[in-house]
Amino acid sequence: MAPGPQSQSPLLKFERRFAGHLGQKLTPGAEIVINRAVRQCALEGIWMVTIHDCLVTYPELAERVSQIMVEALESVGVSPRVKGKAFNVEAQKAR
């Protein structure tokens, strides 16, 4: 008997939901970010989203997300320089 929707991993749910988009050709950099870093975050249950060339997460998860990103890029021979920047909620409210 196949497992029901309640027992599916968050990654499997993500892959099924966006299966049509995953078939699109990605740039090498995007492939590393999506298929390695974002996937690892999902496997670890870390909430994050990508916005253009940024990864957005909660402040308490930022260090681990940075570490995952560095590990993903280093796995293909790239020595990244990862910068962290806090989201300014007050600036957004003023808009």
C-alpha positions as CSV (number, residue, x, y, z in Angstrom):
1,M,0.0,0.0,0.0
2,A,1.4,3.4,-1.0
3,P,1.9,5.9,1.8
4,G,-0.9,8.5,2.1
5,P,-0.4,12.3,1.7
6,Q,0.1,12.7,5.4
7,S,3.3,10.6,5.4
8,Q,5.0,12.3,2.5
9,S,8.2,14.2,3.1
10,P,8.1,18.0,2.5
11,L,10.6,17.5,-0.3
12,L,8.4,15.0,-2.1
13,K,5.4,17.3,-1.7
14,F,7.4,20.2,-3.2
15,E,8.7,18.0,-6.1
16,R,5.2,16.9,-7.0
17,R,3.7,20.3,-6.7
18,F,6.3,21.9,-9.0
19,A,7.0,18.9,-11.2
20,G,6.2,20.9,-14.4
21,H,8.6,23.7,-13.5
22,L,11.4,21.3,-12.5
23,G,11.6,20.1,-16.1
24,Q,12.8,23.5,-17.3
25,K,16.4,24.0,-18.1
26,L,18.3,25.7,-15.3
27,T,21.5,27.6,-15.5
28,P,24.4,25.8,-13.8
29,G,24.3,28.2,-10.8
30,A,20.5,27.8,-10.4
31,E,20.8,24.0,-10.7
32,I,23.3,24.0,-7.8
33,V,21.1,26.3,-5.7
34,I,17.8,24.5,-6.4
35,N,18.9,20.9,-6.6
36,R,21.5,21.0,-3.9
37,A,21.1,23.8,-1.4
38,V,17.3,24.2,-1.5
39,R,16.9,20.5,-1.5
40,Q,19.1,20.1,1.6
41,C,17.2,22.8,3.4
42,A,13.9,21.0,2.7
43,L,15.4,17.7,3.9
44,E,16.4,19.4,7.1
45,G,13.0,21.0,7.5
46,I,14.5,24.5,7.1
47,W,12.0,27.1,5.8
48,M,13.6,29.3,3.1
49,V,12.6,30.7,-0.2
50,T,14.6,31.9,-3.2
51,I,14.2,35.4,-4.6
52,H,16.4,36.1,-7.6
53,D,19.9,35.5,-6.3
54,C,18.9,35.5,-2.6
55,L,17.9,32.9,-0.1
56,V,15.5,34.2,2.5
57,T,14.9,32.5,5.8
58,Y,14.4,33.3,9.5
59,P,17.3,34.9,11.4
60,E,17.8,31.9,13.6
61,L,18.2,29.7,10.5
62,A,20.4,32.0,8.5
63,E,23.8,30.5,9.7
64,R,22.7,27.0,8.7
65,V,21.3,28.1,5.3
66,S,24.6,29.9,4.6
67,Q,26.6,26.8,5.5
68,I,24.4,24.6,3.2
69,M,24.9,27.1,0.4
70,V,28.7,27.1,0.9
71,E,28.8,23.3,1.0
72,A,26.7,23.0,-2.2
73,L,28.9,25.5,-4.1
74,E,32.2,24.0,-2.8
75,S,31.0,20.5,-3.9
76,V,31.4,21.8,-7.5
77,G,34.7,23.6,-7.0
78,V,33.4,27.1,-6.3
79,S,34.6,29.1,-3.3
80,P,31.6,31.3,-2.6
81,R,31.5,34.5,-0.6
82,V,28.1,34.4,1.2
83,K,26.7,37.6,2.7
84,G,24.0,37.8,5.2
85,K,21.6,40.8,5.5
86,A,18.7,41.2,7.9
87,F,15.4,42.1,6.4
88,N,14.3,45.5,7.6
89,V,10.6,45.1,8.5
90,E,10.2,48.8,9.5
91,A,11.4,50.0,6.1
92,Q,8.8,47.8,4.4
93,K,6.0,49.1,6.6
94,A,6.9,52.7,5.7
95,R,6.3,51.9,2.0
